Amino acid sequence: MFFRNIIGQQEVIERLVKDAQRGTVPHALLFCGPEGTGKLQTAIAFARYLLCRDKGSDTDSCGTCPSCVKMDKLIHPDLHFVYPVINKSKTAGRSTISDDEISTWREMVTENHYFGFEEWLSAIDADNKQASIFVTESESIMSKLALKSVEGGYKIMIIWHADKMNPQCANSLLKLLEEPPAQTVFILTTDAPEQMLETILSRTQRIDFRRIPEQIIEERLTGAGYSLDPDMAARIAHFSGGSWLKAVSALRVNEESEEFFDYFTQLMRLSYARRLKDLKRWSESIAGNGREWQKRFLAYCQRMIRENFICNFHQPELNYLTDQEQQFSVKFAPFVNETNIIGLMDVLSDAQRDIEQNVNSKMVFFDLSLKTIMLMKQ
């Protein structure tokens, strides 16, 4: 990951580069902002820049020096990562630490670049367990940073989702954050700074990441690597809400949208007609897909309900529907109104939560269809 790969955070990047060139890099940084705005990616790009041996006066890493070659695989000996994990340890007094999942982490970061917390939980087979940064991790951090830099430069510790540090771990790091060893840089990232200890916040220099402007997301989607047509890029940029992660997810949904559209229209037509046997078969068909697919389908359903409700206001500039969806909405939109919009969104959100918690998917989707029957008649 290089600075040039970061989407829409030029102001942050310029600030970091200036600090590095002036030799005024803070010893503890806190990157705050919504998910999908590039906090982890910027942290990695900044670490690469600090560790690069041949950047000269450039504003990005060279990409070819021995340090950059190691960074390509995230194996630089002076770069360390901490991230939430599931406690799989069977040893008394020792919790699972980040190093136990390092292979999965490196694969996730190098292959996906932008990914979310839920995707990480899926990668480590979290199921319904709570991911955290346990107190044992603080011992590992202190042990690593007590050693001299292997290559004679900075030592960098990136803590992803620092708000997931349990209180014991956070308190153990207070002194180290306040007085770290020479040329040590902490970079903490969080979507929820309000969930962190005030004593941690006071020891870090906060940098806020703003939502990515729609225009920048549109430009990236119409450029090399994606080459979407302008209308589709505009729709996806609108759906993203300033998150590149959501834009990528919407792009994936767009590729599946025809299949999702068919299932959505079946649900609404069968629910309106109260065809229970057909709805049971529909539920079984949906349940035959994987849980990630099911979550994306439910997100698609929520979007369709929102867009059809907006259709009733007869302001087409506010709608982002494909031609196929628009044709269906001409007759369907009046059935999504003030009396049932909240109920429909709630049952879809509840179904998504149940799928995430590994509830039996046949039961979830049949229950969804029964509730939809009642709501479509309002």
C-alpha positions as CSV (number, residue, x, y, z in Angstrom):
1,M,0.0,0.0,0.0
2,F,1.4,3.4,-1.1
3,F,0.1,6.9,-0.5
4,R,-0.9,7.0,-4.2
5,N,-3.3,4.1,-3.5
6,I,-5.2,5.9,-0.8
7,I,-8.6,7.3,-2.0
8,G,-9.7,10.8,-1.0
9,Q,-7.5,11.6,2.0
10,Q,-5.0,14.0,0.3
11,E,-5.1,16.5,3.2
12,V,-4.1,13.8,5.7
13,I,-1.4,12.4,3.5
14,E,0.2,15.9,2.9
15,R,0.2,16.4,6.7
16,L,1.9,13.1,7.4
17,V,4.5,13.6,4.6
18,K,5.4,17.1,6.0
19,D,5.8,15.7,9.5
20,A,8.1,13.0,8.2
21,Q,10.2,15.4,6.1
22,R,10.6,17.8,9.0
23,G,11.4,15.0,11.4
24,T,8.4,15.9,13.6
25,V,6.5,12.7,13.5
26,P,4.4,12.4,16.7
27,H,5.2,9.3,18.7
28,A,1.5,8.3,19.0
29,L,-1.1,9.0,16.3
30,L,-4.8,8.3,16.4
31,F,-6.6,7.9,13.1
32,C,-10.3,8.4,13.5
33,G,-13.1,8.3,11.0
34,P,-16.0,6.2,9.5
35,E,-15.2,2.7,8.3
36,G,-14.0,2.5,4.7
37,T,-12.3,5.9,4.7
38,G,-8.8,4.5,4.5
39,K,-7.4,4.7,8.1
40,L,-5.6,1.4,8.1
41,Q,-4.4,1.8,4.5
42,T,-3.0,5.2,5.3
43,A,-1.3,3.8,8.4
44,I,0.4,1.1,6.3
45,A,1.4,3.6,3.6
46,F,2.8,5.9,6.2
47,A,4.8,3.1,7.8
48,R,6.2,2.2,4.4
49,Y,7.2,5.8,3.8
50,L,8.9,6.1,7.2
51,L,10.8,2.8,6.7
52,C,11.7,3.4,3.0
53,R,15.4,3.9,2.5
54,D,15.3,5.6,-0.9
55,K,12.5,8.1,-0.9
56,G,14.7,11.1,-1.0
57,S,12.5,14.3,-1.2
58,D,9.7,12.4,-2.9
59,T,6.2,12.4,-1.3
60,D,5.8,8.6,-1.6
61,S,7.9,5.5,-1.0
62,C,10.2,4.3,-3.7
63,G,8.8,0.8,-3.9
64,T,12.1,-0.8,-4.9
65,C,14.4,-0.6,-1.9
66,P,14.9,-3.6,0.4
67,S,12.5,-2.1,3.0
68,C,9.8,-1.6,0.4
69,V,10.2,-5.1,-0.9
70,K,9.6,-6.4,2.7
71,M,6.6,-4.1,3.0
72,D,5.0,-5.7,-0.1
73,K,4.5,-8.8,2.0
74,L,4.1,-7.0,5.3
75,I,7.2,-8.8,6.7
76,H,9.3,-5.8,7.6
77,P,10.9,-6.7,11.0
78,D,10.3,-3.1,12.4
79,L,6.6,-3.0,11.6
80,H,4.2,-4.7,14.0
81,F,0.5,-5.1,13.9
82,V,-2.2,-5.5,16.6
83,Y,-5.8,-6.2,15.8
84,P,-8.8,-7.8,17.5
85,V,-8.8,-11.6,17.7
86,I,-10.9,-14.4,19.1
87,N,-9.5,-16.1,22.2
88,K,-8.6,-19.6,21.0
89,S,-5.9,-20.2,23.5
90,K,-6.2,-23.3,25.7
91,T,-3.4,-22.2,28.0
92,A,-4.4,-20.8,31.4
93,G,-3.3,-17.2,31.8
94,R,-2.6,-16.7,28.1
95,S,-5.0,-15.2,25.6
96,T,-4.7,-15.4,21.9
97,I,-2.6,-12.5,20.5
98,S,-2.4,-10.9,17.0
99,D,0.7,-12.9,16.1
100,D,-1.3,-16.1,16.3
101,E,-3.4,-14.8,13.3
102,I,-0.6,-13.1,11.4
103,S,-0.8,-15.3,8.3
104,T,-4.5,-14.6,7.9
105,W,-3.9,-10.9,8.6
106,R,-1.2,-10.6,5.9
107,E,-3.3,-12.4,3.4
108,M,-6.3,-10.2,4.2
109,V,-4.5,-6.9,3.9
110,T,-2.4,-7.7,0.8
111,E,-5.3,-9.2,-1.2
112,N,-8.2,-6.9,-0.1
113,H,-6.5,-3.6,0.8
114,Y,-9.9,-2.2,2.0
115,F,-11.9,-4.5,4.2
116,G,-14.2,-4.2,7.2
117,F,-14.4,-5.6,10.7
118,E,-17.1,-8.1,9.8
119,E,-14.9,-9.5,6.9
120,W,-12.1,-9.9,9.4
121,L,-14.3,-11.8,11.8
122,S,-15.3,-14.1,9.0
123,A,-11.7,-14.7,8.0
124,I,-10.8,-15.8,11.6
125,D,-13.9,-17.9,11.9
126,A,-15.2,-15.8,14.8
127,D,-18.8,-17.2,14.6
128,N,-20.6,-15.5,17.5
129,K,-17.6,-14.9,19.7
130,Q,-16.5,-11.4,20.7
131,A,-13.2,-10.2,19.1
132,S,-11.0,-8.2,21.4
133,I,-7.4,-7.1,22.0
134,F,-6.6,-8.9,25.3
135,V,-4.2,-8.0,28.1
136,T,-1.7,-10.6,26.9
137,E,-1.3,-8.4,23.8
138,S,0.2,-5.6,25.9
139,E,2.9,-7.9,27.1
140,S,3.7,-8.8,23.5
141,I,3.8,-5.1,22.5
142,M,6.2,-4.1,25.3
143,S,8.4,-7.1,24.5
144,K,8.7,-6.1,20.8
145,L,9.3,-2.4,21.4
146,A,11.9,-3.1,24.1
147,L,14.2,-4.4,21.4
148,K,16.3,-2.2,19.1
149,S,15.2,-1.5,15.6
150,V,16.4,-4.3,13.4
151,E,17.3,-2.0,10.5
152,G,18.3,1.0,12.5
153,G,15.3,3.3,11.8
154,Y,11.8,3.6,13.1
155,K,9.9,0.9,15.0
156,I,6.2,1.2,14.1
157,M,3.2,-0.4,15.9
158,I,-0.1,-0.2,14.1
159,I,-3.1,-1.0,16.3
160,W,-6.2,-1.6,14.2
161,H,-9.6,-1.0,15.9
162,A,-7.9,0.3,19.1
163,D,-11.3,0.7,20.7
164,K,-11.4,-3.1,21.0
165,M,-8.5,-3.1,23.6
166,N,-9.9,-4.4,26.8
167,P,-9.4,-2.0,29.8
168,Q,-6.5,-4.1,31.2
169,C,-4.7,-4.0,27.9
170,A,-5.3,-0.2,27.4
171,N,-4.1,0.6,31.0
172,S,-1.0,-1.5,30.6
173,L,0.0,0.6,27.5
174,L,-0.4,4.1,29.1
175,K,3.2,4.6,30.2
176,L,4.5,3.2,26.9
177,L,2.3,5.5,24.9
178,E,3.5,8.5,27.0
179,E,7.2,7.7,26.9
180,P,7.9,5.2,24.1
181,P,11.5,4.1,23.2
182,A,13.3,6.4,20.8
183,Q,12.1,6.4,17.1
184,T,9.0,4.4,18.1
185,V,5.7,5.4,16.4
186,F,2.3,4.1,17.5
187,I,-0.5,4.5,14.9
188,L,-3.9,3.6,16.4
189,T,-7.0,3.5,14.2
190,T,-10.6,3.5,15.3
191,D,-14.2,4.0,14.0
192,A,-15.4,4.8,17.5
193,P,-13.0,7.0,19.6
194,E,-15.8,7.6,22.1
195,Q,-15.4,4.0,23.2
196,M,-11.7,4.5,24.1
197,L,-10.3,5.4,27.4
198,E,-9.8,9.1,27.9
199,T,-6.3,8.4,29.1
200,I,-5.4,6.8,25.8
201,L,-7.0,9.6,23.8
202,S,-5.0,12.2,25.8
203,R,-1.7,10.5,24.9
204,T,-2.3,10.5,21.1
205,Q,-2.4,13.1,18.4
206,R,-5.7,12.8,16.7
207,I,-6.1,12.9,12.9
208,D,-9.7,12.8,11.5
209,F,-10.5,11.0,8.3
210,R,-13.5,12.6,6.5
211,R,-15.9,10.7,4.3
212,I,-14.7,10.5,0.7
213,P,-16.5,12.9,-1.7
214,E,-18.8,11.2,-4.2
215,Q,-17.0,12.8,-7.1
216,I,-13.7,11.1,-6.1
217,I,-15.4,7.7,-5.8
218,E,-17.0,8.3,-9.2
219,E,-13.7,9.1,-10.7
220,R,-12.0,6.0,-9.3
221,L,-14.9,3.8,-10.5
222,T,-14.8,5.1,-14.0
223,G,-11.0,4.9,-14.2
224,A,-8.6,2.1,-14.8
225,G,-9.3,-1.1,-13.0
226,Y,-13.1,-0.6,-12.9
227,S,-14.1,1.3,-16.0
228,L,-17.8,1.6,-15.0
229,D,-20.1,3.7,-17.1
230,P,-20.7,7.2,-15.6
231,D,-24.4,6.5,-14.6
232,M,-23.5,3.3,-12.7
233,A,-20.5,4.9,-11.1
234,A,-22.7,7.8,-9.9
235,R,-25.2,5.4,-8.4
236,I,-22.6,3.4,-6.5
237,A,-20.9,6.6,-5.3
238,H,-24.2,7.8,-4.0
239,F,-24.9,4.4,-2.2
240,S,-21.4,4.5,-0.6
241,G,-22.0,7.4,1.8
242,G,-18.4,8.4,1.5
243,S,-17.0,4.9,2.2
244,W,-14.8,3.2,-0.4
245,L,-15.5,-0.1,1.4
246,K,-19.2,0.4,0.8
247,A,-18.5,1.4,-2.8
248,V,-16.6,-1.9,-3.4
249,S,-19.4,-3.8,-1.6
250,A,-22.0,-2.0,-3.8
251,L,-20.0,-2.9,-6.9
252,R,-20.1,-6.6,-5.8
253,V,-23.8,-6.3,-5.3
254,N,-24.2,-4.6,-8.7
255,E,-22.6,-7.7,-10.3
256,E,-25.2,-9.8,-8.4
257,S,-28.0,-7.4,-8.8
258,E,-30.0,-9.2,-11.4
259,E,-30.2,-12.3,-9.3
260,F,-31.0,-10.2,-6.2
261,F,-33.7,-8.4,-8.2
262,D,-35.4,-11.6,-9.2
263,Y,-35.4,-12.9,-5.6
264,F,-36.7,-9.5,-4.3
265,T,-39.5,-9.3,-6.8
266,Q,-40.5,-12.9,-6.0
267,L,-40.6,-12.1,-2.3
268,M,-42.8,-9.0,-2.8
269,R,-45.2,-10.6,-5.3
270,L,-45.6,-13.9,-3.3
271,S,-46.1,-12.0,0.0
272,Y,-48.7,-9.8,-1.5
273,A,-50.5,-12.8,-2.9
274,R,-50.1,-14.7,0.4
275,R,-48.7,-17.8,-1.3
276,L,-47.3,-19.6,1.7
277,K,-46.1,-22.8,0.0
278,D,-44.3,-20.8,-2.7
279,L,-42.7,-18.6,0.0
280,K,-41.5,-21.6,1.9
281,R,-39.8,-22.8,-1.4
282,W,-38.4,-19.3,-1.8
283,S,-37.0,-19.4,1.7
284,E,-35.3,-22.7,1.1
285,S,-33.8,-21.5,-2.2
286,I,-32.4,-18.4,-0.5
287,A,-31.0,-20.6,2.4
288,G,-29.0,-22.6,-0.2
289,N,-26.6,-19.6,-0.6
290,G,-23.8,-18.7,1.7
291,R,-24.3,-16.3,4.6
292,E,-22.2,-13.6,3.1
293,W,-24.4,-13.8,-0.1
294,Q,-27.5,-13.7,2.2
295,K,-26.2,-10.6,4.0
296,R,-25.6,-8.8,0.6
297,F,-29.1,-9.8,-0.6
298,L,-30.7,-8.3,2.6
299,A,-28.7,-5.1,2.1
300,Y,-30.0,-5.0,-1.5
301,C,-33.6,-5.5,-0.2
302,Q,-33.1,-2.6,2.2
303,R,-31.9,-0.4,-0.7
304,M,-34.8,-1.3,-2.8
305,I,-37.3,-0.5,-0.1
306,R,-35.7,2.9,0.5
307,E,-35.6,3.7,-3.2
308,N,-39.2,2.7,-3.7
309,F,-40.3,4.8,-0.8
310,I,-38.5,7.8,-2.3
311,C,-40.2,7.1,-5.7
312,N,-43.5,8.2,-4.1
313,F,-42.2,11.8,-3.8
314,H,-41.8,12.1,-7.6
315,Q,-38.4,13.6,-7.6
316,P,-36.4,11.3,-10.0
317,E,-33.1,13.1,-9.3
318,L,-33.2,11.5,-5.8
319,N,-33.6,8.0,-7.1
320,Y,-30.7,5.6,-8.1
321,L,-32.4,2.7,-9.8
322,T,-31.4,0.6,-12.8
323,D,-33.9,0.6,-15.8
324,Q,-35.1,-2.8,-14.8
325,E,-35.6,-1.7,-11.2
326,Q,-37.3,1.5,-12.3
327,Q,-39.8,-0.4,-14.4
328,F,-40.8,-2.6,-11.4
329,S,-41.0,0.4,-9.1
330,V,-43.7,2.1,-11.3
331,K,-46.3,-0.3,-9.9
332,F,-44.6,-1.4,-6.7
333,A,-43.6,1.9,-5.1
334,P,-47.1,2.8,-3.9
335,F,-47.1,-0.3,-1.7
336,V,-44.1,1.1,0.3
337,N,-45.5,4.0,2.2
338,E,-45.6,5.9,5.5
339,T,-47.5,3.1,7.3
340,N,-45.1,0.2,6.5
341,I,-41.7,1.7,5.6
342,I,-40.3,1.5,9.1
343,G,-41.6,-2.0,9.6
344,L,-40.2,-3.3,6.4
345,M,-36.8,-1.8,7.1
346,D,-36.9,-3.2,10.7
347,V,-37.7,-6.8,9.6
348,L,-34.9,-6.7,7.0
349,S,-32.5,-5.4,9.5
350,D,-33.5,-8.0,12.0
351,A,-33.0,-10.7,9.4
352,Q,-29.6,-9.4,8.6
353,R,-28.7,-9.5,12.3
354,D,-29.9,-13.0,12.7
355,I,-27.9,-14.2,9.7
356,E,-24.8,-12.6,11.2
357,Q,-25.5,-14.5,14.4
358,N,-25.8,-17.8,12.6
359,V,-29.5,-18.3,13.2
360,N,-31.0,-21.1,10.9
361,S,-31.3,-19.3,7.6
362,K,-34.5,-21.2,6.4
363,M,-36.2,-20.0,9.6
364,V,-34.9,-16.5,9.2
365,F,-36.1,-16.1,5.6
366,F,-39.5,-17.8,6.1
367,D,-40.1,-15.6,9.1
368,L,-39.1,-12.6,7.0
369,S,-41.7,-13.6,4.3
370,L,-44.5,-14.0,6.9
371,K,-43.8,-10.6,8.4
372,T,-43.7,-9.1,4.9
373,I,-47.1,-10.5,4.1
374,M,-48.6,-8.5,7.0
375,L,-46.7,-5.3,6.2
376,M,-47.5,-5.3,2.5
377,K,-51.2,-5.1,3.4
378,Q,-50.8,-1.9,5.4
